[in-house]
Amino acid sequence: MTDSAPTSTLAGWTKAPFTGAGLTYDCYEKGEGPGVVLIPEIPGITPQVLGLADHLVDEGFTVVIPSPFGKPGKPESIGYVLGVVARLCVSAEFRAFALDAKRPITAYLRAVAADLAARTPGRGVGVIGMCFTGGFALATAVESSVLAPVLSQPATPFPVSASRRRDPGLSQEELEQVVERTRTDGLCALGLRFSGDRAAPGERFATLREHLGEAFEVIELDSGPGNPGGFAKGAHSVLTGEVRDTPGNLALDARTRTVTFLHEHLDATEAGGHP
C-alpha cells in the first residue's frame, strides 16, 4: 500500500531521435509485445509518466514515449509546469488554443505509430495521450495502424471559452476520418476524466460521444464532494498522479481497464483477448 503515485526512472530505456512529418524529437523505447505510443502529459516525461510506462512494459507491451517538450526524467514542479505551458502556448506544433485544428504534432505522432506498428507484433498499436496531449491520441487514429486510442483528461484546446470546451480536440476532417473508421474498421476509443476536472471539460466528451457513439467508451471518476474514491476536487491525472497501488483505488481500476482495452484491441489472437 502507498500514499503516492507509482514512479520510475529512465533506466533501461533506449533513446533515439525520430523524424516524421518534418519534425524531429527524441523517443524512448522499452519492452516487447504489441506497440503502445505513450504521449507524456505536461510538463514532460516525469517519474510518474515513467511509472505508467514501466507498468505498460510489465503488462507485455513495447512502449515508445516521444519527448516533444520538457526534460525527460525531471520531476514535476510548479515552476517547471509553468515554464513548459508558456512555451506550448506559443508553439505552432501544438496550437494550444486553436479551434477545429489540425495540429502538426499529431502528424508526427502518426508517423511514430506507423513505424512502431511495422516492427512489433499484434494487430496494430495503441496510443495514450494525457492532459495537454489527451486529444492527440484520437487524432493519431487517422493512421490505420492505430487501433486503440486512449484519451486521458484531454485538455487541448485549453478550455477558456464555451466553444473550446466543446471542441473535440482535433480538426473536423480528422474527426470525420476517425468516425468513418469506427464504422468500417471497428475502431474504438477509450476516454477517461474526473467529473469535476475543468481542464478536461465534460462538454468535450459530450461532443465525442455525439460523433463516436458506442465506439467511445468513457470512464468518468467522481471527484465531487464526498466521492467514494476520496479524490480531491482538483483531481486531474487519471492514469498517473491519482493512481495508488492500493486495492480499491478507483484510478488504479481505471488503469487496469486501460491495459485490458489495449490487449483487447492489439493482441494477435482470434478473440482479441489477453492470452
C-alpha positions in Angstrom: 0.0 0.0 0.0 1.2 3.5 -0.8 0.0 7.1 -0.5 1.8 8.3 -3.6 1.6 7.6 -7.3 3.9 5.0 -8.9 7.1 6.4 -10.3 10.1 5.1 -12.2 13.3 6.3 -13.9 14.8 6.2 -17.4 16.8 3.1 -16.5 16.6 0.5 -19.3 15.0 2.9 -21.8 16.7 3.3 -25.2 16.8 6.8 -26.6 16.9 7.7 -30.3 15.8 10.6 -32.4 12.8 10.0 -34.7 11.8 12.2 -37.7 8.3 12.4 -39.1 6.1 15.0 -40.8 9.0 17.4 -40.8 9.6 17.2 -37.0 12.3 15.5 -35.0 12.2 14.6 -31.3 13.9 12.0 -29.2 11.8 8.9 -28.5 12.4 6.4 -25.6 11.6 2.7 -26.1 11.4 -0.3 -23.9 9.6 -3.7 -23.8 8.3 -6.5 -26.0 4.9 -7.2 -27.5 2.3 -5.1 -29.2 3.2 -1.4 -29.6 1.9 1.5 -27.5 2.8 5.1 -28.0 2.6 6.9 -24.7 2.5 10.7 -25.2 3.6 12.5 -22.0 1.4 15.0 -20.1 2.7 18.4 -19.1 5.4 19.0 -18.2 7.0 16.0 -19.9 8.4 12.6 -19.2 8.2 12.8 -15.4 8.9 10.0 -13.0 5.1 9.5 -12.8 4.8 9.1 -16.6 7.6 6.6 -16.4 5.8 4.8 -13.7 2.9 4.3 -16.1 5.3 3.5 -18.9 7.1 0.7 -17.0 3.7 -0.7 -15.9 2.7 -1.0 -19.6 6.1 -2.7 -20.3 5.4 -5.1 -17.5 2.0 -5.8 -18.9 3.5 -7.0 -22.2 3.8 -4.0 -24.5 6.6 -2.4 -26.5 6.3 1.2 -25.3 7.6 4.3 -27.2 7.5 7.7 -25.4 8.1 10.7 -27.7 9.6 13.7 -25.9 8.3 16.8 -27.6 8.6 19.0 -24.5 10.2 19.1 -21.1 13.3 17.4 -19.8 13.0 13.6 -19.6 13.2 12.2 -16.0 12.8 15.6 -14.3 10.2 15.6 -11.5 7.2 17.9 -11.8 7.2 21.2 -10.0 5.0 24.3 -10.3 7.8 26.3 -11.9 8.6 23.5 -14.3 5.0 23.2 -15.4 4.5 26.9 -15.9 7.6 27.1 -18.0 6.5 24.3 -20.3 3.0 25.7 -20.6 4.4 29.1 -21.6 6.3 27.5 -24.4 3.5 25.3 -25.6 1.0 28.3 -25.7 3.1 29.9 -28.5 4.2 26.7 -30.2 3.0 26.2 -33.8 3.3 22.5 -33.5 0.6 22.2 -30.8 -1.8 25.1 -31.4 -2.9 25.1 -27.8 -5.9 27.4 -28.2 -7.0 26.8 -31.8 -10.5 25.6 -32.6 -11.1 22.9 -35.3 -7.3 22.5 -35.5 -5.2 20.0 -37.4 -2.1 20.1 -35.2 1.4 19.4 -36.8 2.4 17.3 -33.8 -0.3 14.8 -34.5 1.1 14.1 -37.9 4.4 13.4 -36.2 2.7 11.1 -33.8 1.0 9.2 -36.6 4.4 8.6 -38.1 5.7 7.3 -34.8 2.7 5.0 -34.5 3.1 3.7 -38.1 6.8 3.0 -37.5 6.1 1.1 -34.3 3.3 -0.9 -35.9 5.6 -2.0 -38.6 8.1 -3.7 -36.3 6.0 -5.0 -33.4 3.7 -8.0 -33.1 -0.1 -7.6 -32.7 -2.8 -6.3 -35.0 -1.8 -2.6 -34.6 -0.8 -0.1 -32.0 -2.3 1.8 -29.1 -1.8 5.5 -28.4 -2.3 7.1 -25.0 -2.5 10.8 -24.6 -2.8 12.6 -21.3 -3.8 16.1 -20.3 -2.4 18.5 -22.9 -1.8 15.6 -25.2 -5.0 13.7 -24.5 -6.8 14.6 -27.7 -3.7 13.9 -29.8 -4.3 10.2 -29.3 -7.6 10.3 -31.1 -6.1 12.4 -33.9 -3.5 9.7 -34.5 -6.3 7.3 -35.3 -6.4 8.7 -38.8 -3.5 6.3 -39.2 -4.9 2.9 -40.0 -2.4 1.0 -37.7 -3.8 2.8 -34.6 -6.4 0.5 -33.2 -6.7 1.6 -29.6 -6.6 5.4 -28.9 -6.8 6.3 -25.2 -7.8 9.9 -24.3 -7.0 10.6 -20.6 -8.2 14.0 -19.4 -7.8 15.7 -22.8 -7.2 19.4 -22.2 -6.5 20.8 -25.7 -7.6 23.3 -26.8 -7.3 25.0 -23.5 -11.0 25.3 -22.3 -11.0 29.1 -21.9 -14.4 29.6 -23.7 -17.6 27.6 -24.3 -16.6 26.8 -27.9 -13.2 25.5 -26.7 -14.8 23.3 -24.0 -17.0 21.7 -26.7 -14.1 21.3 -29.2 -13.2 17.6 -29.7 -9.5 18.3 -29.8 -8.9 17.6 -33.5 -10.0 19.0 -36.8 -13.4 18.3 -38.4 -11.6 16.5 -41.2 -9.7 14.3 -38.8 -12.8 13.6 -36.7 -14.7 12.6 -39.8 -12.0 10.1 -40.8 -12.0 8.7 -37.2 -15.8 8.3 -37.3 -15.5 6.5 -40.6 -13.0 4.1 -39.1 -15.4 3.3 -36.3 -18.0 2.3 -38.9 -15.7 0.4 -41.3 -12.7 -0.8 -39.1 -14.4 -1.3 -35.8 -12.2 1.3 -34.2 -13.0 2.1 -30.6 -11.6 4.8 -28.3 -11.4 5.0 -24.5 -11.8 8.3 -22.7 -11.0 9.0 -19.0 -11.6 12.0 -16.8 -12.6 13.2 -13.4 -16.1 14.6 -13.1 -15.0 17.9 -11.7 -12.0 18.4 -13.9 -12.4 21.8 -15.5 -9.2 21.4 -17.6 -10.7 18.4 -19.3 -14.3 19.5 -19.6 -17.3 17.2 -19.8 -18.6 19.2 -22.8 -15.6 17.8 -24.8 -16.6 14.2 -24.0 -20.2 15.0 -24.9 -19.1 16.2 -28.3 -17.1 13.0 -28.8 -20.0 10.8 -27.7 -22.2 12.6 -30.2 -19.9 11.7 -33.0 -18.5 8.4 -32.0 -21.5 6.9 -30.2 -20.9 3.4 -28.7 -17.4 3.4 -30.1 -16.4 5.8 -27.4 -16.0 4.1 -24.0 -15.9 6.6 -21.1 -14.6 6.2 -17.6 -15.6 9.2 -15.5 -14.4 9.1 -12.0 -16.4 11.0 -9.4 -14.4 13.9 -7.9 -17.4 15.7 -6.3 -17.9 16.3 -2.6 -17.8 13.1 -0.5 -16.9 11.0 -3.6 -16.3 7.3 -2.9 -12.7 7.4 -4.1 -11.6 10.1 -1.8 -10.4 12.2 -4.7 -9.7 15.9 -4.2 -11.8 18.5 -6.1 -8.8 19.2 -8.3 -8.1 15.6 -9.3 -6.8 15.5 -12.8 -4.3 12.8 -13.9 -6.3 9.6 -14.1 -3.5 7.3 -15.1 -0.6 8.8 -13.3 -1.0 11.3 -10.4 -4.1 9.8 -8.8 -3.1 6.1 -9.1 -2.2 4.3 -5.9 -1.0 0.7 -5.8 -3.8 0.0 -3.2 -6.8 -2.3 -3.8 -9.9 -0.3 -4.2 -8.2 2.8 -5.6 -10.6 3.8 -8.5 -7.8 5.3 -10.6 -5.9 2.0 -10.3 -9.0 0.3 -11.6 -9.1 2.8 -14.5 -5.5 2.0 -15.3 -6.3 -1.7 -15.2 -9.2 -1.2 -17.6 -6.9 0.8 -19.9 -4.5 -2.1 -20.1 -7.3 -4.5 -20.8 -8.6 -2.2 -23.5 -5.2 -2.2 -25.2 -4.9 -6.0 -25.0 -8.4 -6.5 -26.4 -7.6 -4.4 -29.5 -4.0 -5.2 -30.1 -3.2 -8.8 -29.2 -2.9 -11.0 -32.2 -5.4 -13.6 -31.0 -8.7 -14.6 -32.7 -10.8 -13.3 -29.8 -8.6 -10.3 -29.2 -8.2 -11.0 -25.5 -5.0 -11.2 -23.4 -3.6 -14.6 -23.8 
